[in-house]
Amino acid sequence: MTYRAFKPASLLVLVALTVSPASAGTPPVGAASCSGCHRPDGSGTVPDLGNLTTDEIVAAVAAYRKGERPATVMDRLAKGFTDEEIRAIAAWLTQGPSAKP
């Protein structure tokens, strides 16, 4: 069996192609729960969160938590996170490939 080693330049290209801004850092606790419905490529049935600012996401989640915004699932999910976790998740989501410029 023959193994080929990657040349340093090839490895850099491979890394550059696979690392997006959102995946460059470790996602905060709870961020994975968003991706089941809110997909970065916009293919989900709910809004792409990358089109919102951090403050817009934080305000929306706060409204869900208080029952001020109609929801089927988000009101229950929002209650499971602290304000700090919500802000960290929102900031991380807005760094993704579909984030506002």
N, C-alpha and C positions, 0 to 999 in steps of 0.2 A: 504494500500500500504506500503510495507516494503522497506526501503532504507538501503543500505549497505555502510559503510564508507570504503574508501581505507586505507589500512595500509600504513604507511610511506614508507616502503621498496617497496611495490607494486607501489606506486606513482613514486618513483625514477626510477624503471625499465621502467615504461610507458614513462616517460619524456626522458630517455636515448634512447629509441627506436624511438621516434618521432622527435628528434632534431638532424638535420645534421649540419655539420660545416657551411654550407651556410645559413641555416635557423636560426642559433644561434643568429645572429645579424640582425638588421633591414636592409633590402636591401636599397641601396641608391636610390634616385629619378631616375626613368627611367629604373631600372633593370628589372622590370616586362615586359617591352616591348621586352626583349631578349628571354624570356622563351617560347613564342609562337612558335618560330622556332627552337631555340637552346635549346633542352631538355637535362637536366642533365643525363638522362639515355641513351642518344645516339639514341633515337628512332626517332628523327626528320630527315628531309631530308637535313639538313645542318649540318656543323661540330659541334661537342660537344665542347663548349668553355673551358670546364674544362681541355682539353688536351693541352691548350696553356698557356703561361705565361702572366702575366699582361702586360709586355712590348710588347709582340706579339699582343695581342688584341688591345692595344692602337695604335700601328703602323698600323694595318689593318684598324681600324676605321678611322685613319687620312688619309690613302690612299683612302678609300671610299669617304671621305668628299672632297678631292681634285680632285676626278675623275680619280685617277691614278690606280684604281683597278676596273675591270668590276663588275657591280652590277645590280640587278633588283629593289631592295628595299633598300639595305643598304646605298647607296649613299644619299638617301633622309633622312633616319633615322639618319645617322651620323651628318647631318647638324643641327639637332635639339638639340644637346648636346654641352655643353662647354667642354673645355679640362679637367677641373677639374671633371666634371660629368663623362666623359668617363673613366678617370683614376680610379675614385671611383667604377664605375660599373665593370671595368675590374678586379680590386683588389678583389671585392666581389665575382665575378664569379669564380675566380681561387682559392677560399677558399672552393668550393663546394665538393660534394662527389666524383666527377670524376676528381678532380684537379690532376695535376702532383704531384708526391711525392717530 
